[in-house]
Amino acid sequence: MVKIFFNSKEVNLFFNINGILAINKPRNITSYDVIYKIRKKFIDIIKYEINNKNIEKYDSFSCKDLKKICPKIGHTGTLDPFAEGILVLCFGEATKLTNSLQSCTKEYIAEIKFGIKTITDDITGEVIAENKNLDFDIKGIQRIVSEKYHGEIIQEPPIYSAINVSGKRLYEYARKNIEVTIPKRKVFIYNFEILDFDKNENVLKVKINCSSGTYIRALARDIGNDLGTFGTLLSLKRIKIGNICEKDALNWAEIFFENENFTKNKKDKKKFEKFSKNFIEKIESNIISLEKIFEIHANKFYSFSSKDAAEINLSKKNLKKILVGNLDFLNKKIQNFSEIEILKLFFKKKLIAILNNNKEKNAFVFKYLFGKNI
């Protein structure tokens, strides 16, 4: 709990939140909307607390002032509005981990509809072509998947995507019908499992474990092309990010369904306070703390010979430098730089990072950071 003072009067708030929170995002809501709605709830509580304490000149506090009181919130990778599943949010100091967590592997359950083509490569877009004469079966699909959709592949992202090309998002070119060369990218498919195929509806259900940056819409499109027809993503659910599974995620309905009138009940103090308490408790009880994140991954990596490896216990100040990628201070701490092959960094006796000595660059580079191979 944090105590905040306005005009010498005390307001008790609950916003000392640092860690990550997994949310089960429902369909038809954007990833940004999730952050916006959660932040707005915090601001509503602040406003209520301030008013309830009869603090003078409340009107002088701008929305910007109120946002400063709220915990920082960021996400580790968006989900399309029509998709559902795990969205990992970072709160407070954990927002510094966003870039590292964004690169974690993802796992999805998806349905692909064959025989139709849309402008977005998913079912939300306008249908621009159809093919009702489909001539393949489950064995044909299995053959295509095994031959072309395992390991590293080259993928062309959908034109309706947020990839930046020459200072603009690809979807901006698409909306204005401007031709643009879509940059292809390397992605990795770790596992592609066929769960079901409905021949009557021409719908394929699959489970895919893949690298960050993989577009499942593009996989649907390309598999359809390889089968001599079209493929469109019918549904998408993200079930895993890194080591975070569905069971670790807080259902959106738990904090918002029963609280739909959250901001309309401010005159009813008991009801509003009940909603506020439920909202805060749900978030705080499901937060994975920074300490827990480090603890989860502390023993996952092998040990090294002491003559080839060095260990450094980080101060809080130097931990923050690691979070933003500043490694300059390490050179000052290490003697016999050229002889050390591996550097292990610890914070409060927890393994935080492993770095390799890149002799060509004459510098240490990350091999492992906060539970992820780099």
C-alpha positions in Angstrom: 0.0 0.0 0.0 1.2 3.5 -0.8 0.3 6.7 1.1 -0.1 9.8 -1.0 -0.5 13.3 0.3 -2.5 16.1 -1.4 -2.7 19.5 0.3 -1.5 17.8 3.6 -4.4 15.3 3.6 -3.7 11.6 3.4 -5.1 9.4 0.7 -4.6 5.6 1.0 -4.1 3.9 -2.3 -3.1 0.3 -3.1 -0.8 0.8 -6.1 2.7 -0.5 -5.1 2.5 -3.1 -7.8 5.6 -4.5 -9.5 5.4 -7.7 -11.6 3.6 -9.3 -14.4 0.0 -10.2 -14.8 -1.4 -12.6 -17.3 -4.9 -11.7 -18.5 -7.3 -13.9 -20.6 -8.3 -11.4 -23.2 -11.8 -11.9 -24.6 -12.6 -11.4 -28.3 -13.6 -8.1 -29.8 -11.3 -6.0 -27.6 -7.9 -4.6 -28.5 -4.8 -5.2 -26.4 -4.6 -1.4 -25.8 -8.2 -1.4 -24.6 -7.2 -3.9 -21.9 -4.5 -1.5 -20.6 -6.7 1.5 -21.0 -9.6 -0.1 -19.0 -7.3 -1.3 -16.2 -5.6 2.1 -15.9 -9.0 3.8 -15.9 -10.1 1.7 -13.0 -7.1 2.8 -11.0 -7.9 6.5 -11.9 -11.5 6.0 -10.9 -10.4 4.7 -7.5 -8.0 7.6 -7.1 -10.7 10.1 -7.8 -13.1 8.4 -5.4 -10.5 8.4 -2.6 -9.6 12.0 -3.2 -13.3 13.1 -3.1 -14.0 10.9 -0.2 -11.3 12.6 1.8 -12.8 16.0 1.0 -9.5 17.2 -0.5 -9.6 20.8 -1.6 -9.0 21.9 -5.1 -9.5 18.4 -6.6 -10.3 20.1 -9.9 -6.7 21.4 -10.1 -5.4 17.8 -10.6 -5.1 17.0 -14.2 -5.5 13.6 -15.8 -1.8 13.7 -16.3 -1.3 14.1 -12.6 -3.5 11.1 -11.8 -1.8 8.9 -14.3 1.5 9.5 -12.5 0.0 8.0 -9.4 -1.1 4.9 -11.3 1.3 2.0 -11.7 3.0 1.9 -15.1 1.5 -0.7 -17.4 2.8 -2.2 -20.6 2.1 -5.4 -22.6 4.5 -7.9 -24.0 2.9 -8.5 -27.4 -0.5 -7.7 -28.8 -3.3 -10.0 -29.8 -5.6 -9.1 -32.7 -9.0 -7.8 -31.6 -10.8 -10.9 -32.9 -8.4 -13.2 -31.1 -8.6 -14.3 -27.5 -6.2 -15.7 -24.9 -3.2 -14.8 -22.8 -2.0 -11.2 -22.8 0.9 -10.6 -20.4 0.9 -7.1 -18.8 3.9 -5.6 -17.0 3.4 -3.4 -14.0 5.8 -0.9 -12.4 9.4 -1.9 -12.5 8.5 -5.0 -14.6 7.8 -2.7 -17.6 11.6 -2.7 -18.0 11.3 -6.4 -18.9 8.9 -5.8 -21.7 11.4 -6.2 -24.5 12.8 -9.4 -23.1 9.3 -11.0 -22.5 8.1 -9.9 -26.0 10.6 -12.3 -27.5 9.3 -15.4 -25.7 7.8 -18.3 -27.7 4.0 -18.4 -28.2 1.5 -21.2 -28.4 -1.9 -21.0 -30.1 -5.0 -23.0 -30.9 -6.3 -21.9 -34.3 -9.0 -22.8 -36.8 -8.4 -22.3 -40.5 -11.2 -22.1 -43.0 -10.3 -23.3 -46.5 -11.9 -22.1 -49.7 -12.2 -18.4 -48.9 -9.8 -15.5 -49.2 -10.2 -12.1 -47.3 -8.2 -8.9 -47.4 -7.0 -9.4 -43.9 -6.3 -13.1 -44.0 -8.8 -13.7 -41.2 -12.6 -13.9 -41.0 -13.0 -10.3 -40.0 -12.0 -9.0 -43.5 -13.9 -8.6 -46.7 -14.1 -11.8 -48.7 -12.4 -11.2 -52.1 -12.3 -14.8 -53.5 -13.9 -18.2 -53.0 -13.2 -21.7 -54.2 -15.8 -24.3 -53.4 -14.2 -27.2 -55.4 -11.7 -28.4 -52.8 -9.8 -31.7 -53.5 -7.7 -32.7 -50.5 -8.1 -34.7 -47.3 -6.5 -34.9 -43.9 -3.5 -36.8 -45.3 -2.8 -34.1 -47.9 -2.8 -31.5 -45.1 -0.5 -33.6 -42.9 1.9 -34.0 -45.8 2.1 -30.2 -46.5 2.5 -29.4 -42.8 5.3 -31.9 -42.2 7.2 -30.8 -45.4 6.9 -27.1 -45.0 5.8 -26.0 -41.6 8.4 -27.2 -39.1 11.6 -25.5 -38.1 12.7 -22.2 -39.6 10.5 -20.8 -42.4 10.4 -17.6 -44.4 7.1 -15.8 -43.9 5.5 -12.8 -45.6 3.4 -10.9 -43.0 -0.2 -9.9 -43.9 -0.6 -6.5 -45.5 -3.0 -5.6 -42.6 -0.3 -5.7 -39.9 1.5 -3.2 -37.8 4.9 -3.8 -39.3 6.7 -0.5 -40.0 7.9 0.1 -43.6 9.5 3.4 -44.5 7.9 5.1 -41.5 4.4 3.8 -42.0 2.5 0.8 -40.7 1.6 -1.8 -43.4 -2.1 -1.4 -42.7 -1.8 2.3 -43.6 -0.7 1.4 -47.1 -3.4 -1.2 -47.3 -6.2 1.2 -46.3 -5.1 3.7 -49.0 -4.5 1.0 -51.6 -0.9 1.9 -52.0 1.4 -0.8 -53.3 4.3 -1.6 -51.0 6.9 -4.4 -50.8 6.2 -6.4 -47.7 9.5 -7.5 -46.0 9.7 -11.2 -45.5 11.0 -12.5 -42.2 12.5 -15.7 -40.6 10.3 -17.3 -38.0 10.5 -20.7 -36.3 7.8 -23.3 -35.9 8.7 -25.5 -32.9 5.6 -27.7 -33.1 2.6 -27.9 -35.4 -0.1 -30.3 -34.3 -3.3 -31.1 -36.3 -6.1 -31.5 -33.8 -9.1 -32.0 -36.1 -10.3 -31.5 -39.7 -14.0 -31.0 -40.5 -14.2 -32.1 -44.2 -17.8 -30.9 -44.5 -17.0 -27.4 -43.3 -13.4 -27.4 -44.6 -12.1 -26.2 -41.2 -8.8 -27.3 -39.8 -8.1 -27.0 -36.1 -4.4 -26.9 -35.1 -2.1 -26.2 -32.1 1.1 -24.2 -33.0 4.1 -23.4 -30.9 6.2 -20.8 -32.6 8.7 -18.0 -32.2 7.7 -14.4 -31.5 6.8 -12.5 -34.6 5.0 -15.4 -36.3 1.7 -14.5 -37.9 -0.8 -17.3 -37.7 -3.0 -15.5 -40.3 -0.1 -15.8 -42.7 0.3 -19.5 -41.9 -3.5 -20.0 -42.7 -3.1 -18.2 -46.0 0.1 -20.0 -47.0 -1.2 -23.5 -46.1 -4.3 -22.8 -48.2 -2.1 -21.8 -51.1 0.0 -24.9 -50.8 -3.3 -27.0 -50.9 -4.3 -25.3 -54.2 -7.0 -23.1 -52.6 -7.4 -20.3 -50.1 -6.9 -20.3 -46.3 -8.4 -17.8 -43.8 -8.0 -17.7 -40.1 -11.4 -18.5 -38.5 -10.5 -18.3 -34.8 -7.4 -17.8 -32.7 -6.6 -18.4 -29.0 -3.2 -17.8 -27.4 -2.7 -20.5 -24.7 0.9 -19.9 -23.7 3.6 -17.3 -23.6 7.0 -18.6 -22.6 6.2 -20.6 -19.4 3.0 -18.7 -18.7 -0.1 -20.9 -19.3 -3.8 -20.4 -19.3 -4.0 -21.6 -15.6 -1.8 -18.7 -14.7 -4.0 -16.1 -16.3 -6.8 -14.0 -14.7 -10.1 -14.1 -16.5 -11.2 -10.7 -17.8 -14.7 -11.4 -16.5 -13.4 -11.7 -12.9 -12.6 -8.0 -12.8 -14.8 -6.5 -15.3 -18.0 -8.5 -15.9 -19.5 -8.1 -12.5 -18.1 -4.5 -12.4 -19.7 -3.2 -15.5 -21.3 -0.3 -13.5 -18.1 0.3 -11.7 -18.0 4.1 -12.5 -21.7 4.6 -12.2 -22.0 3.8 -8.5 -19.9 6.4 -6.9 -22.8 7.8 -4.9 -23.3 4.3 -3.4 -20.1 4.2 -1.3 -20.4 0.7 -0.1 -21.0 -0.7 -3.5 -18.2 1.3 -5.1 -15.7 0.3 -2.3 -16.7 -3.3 -2.7 -16.0 -3.1 -6.5 -12.7 -1.3 -5.8 -11.6 -3.8 -3.2 -12.4 -6.7 -5.6 -10.6 -5.1 -8.5 -7.4 -4.4 -6.5 -7.4 -7.8 -4.7 -7.8 -9.7 -8.0 -4.9 -7.9 -9.6 -2.6 -8.1 -6.6 -3.3 -11.7 -5.9 -2.5 -12.7 -9.5 0.6 -10.6 -9.9 3.8 -12.5 -10.4 6.5 -10.5 -8.6 9.9 -9.7 -10.0 11.4 -11.8 -7.2 9.2 -14.8 -8.2 10.1 -14.4 -11.9 13.8 -14.6 -11.0 13.2 -17.5 -8.6 11.2 -19.5 -11.2 14.2 -19.4 -13.6 17.1 -19.4 -11.2 17.9 -23.2 -11.4 17.0 -23.8 -15.0 20.5 -23.6 -16.5 23.6 -25.7 -16.1 26.7 -24.8 -14.2 30.1 -24.0 -15.6 33.7 -24.6 -14.7 34.9 -21.9 -12.3 38.1 -21.3 -14.3 36.0 -20.4 -17.4 33.2 -18.5 -15.7 32.9 -15.5 -13.4 30.0 -14.6 -11.1 28.8 -11.1 -10.1 26.2 -10.3 -7.5 24.4 -7.2 -8.8 23.4 -4.2 -6.7 19.9 -2.8 -7.3 21.5 0.1 -9.2 23.3 -2.3 -11.5 20.3 -4.5 -11.9 18.5 -1.5 -13.4 21.3 -1.0 -15.8 20.9 -4.6 -17.0 17.2 -4.0 -17.5 18.0 -1.2 -20.0 20.8 -3.1 -21.7 23.7 -1.1 -20.2 26.7 -3.4 -19.7 29.5 -0.9 -19.5 29.9 -1.3 -15.8 30.8 -5.0 -16.2 34.1 -4.3 -17.8 35.2 -2.4 -14.7 34.4 -5.3 -12.5 36.1 -8.0 -14.5 39.9 -8.8 -14.5 41.5 -11.1 -17.1 38.6 -10.3 -19.5 40.0 -12.4 -22.3 40.2 -15.5 -20.2 36.6 -15.5 -19.0 34.2 -17.4 -21.4 31.0 -17.1 -19.4 29.6 -14.5 -17.0 26.8 -15.2 -14.6 24.9 -12.4 -13.0 22.9 -12.8 -9.7 20.6 -10.6 -7.8 19.7 -11.6 -4.2 21.2 -15.0 -4.9 18.9 -15.5 -7.9 20.4 -16.2 -11.4 19.3 -13.2 -13.6 21.5 -13.5 -16.7 24.2 -15.5 -18.5 26.5 -13.8 -20.9 29.0 -15.2 -23.4 32.4 -13.5 -24.2 32.2 -12.5 -27.8 35.9 -12.1 -28.6 35.2 -10.7 -32.1 33.2 -7.9 -30.6 35.4 -7.7 -27.5 32.3 -7.6 -25.4 29.9 -9.8 -23.4 26.6 -10.6 -25.1 23.4 -12.1 -23.5 22.9 -15.8 -23.8 20.1 -16.0 -21.2 18.1 -13.2 -19.6 15.2 -13.5 -17.1 14.3 -17.1 -18.0 14.8 -16.9 -21.8 17.4 -18.0 -24.2 18.6 -15.0 -26.3 
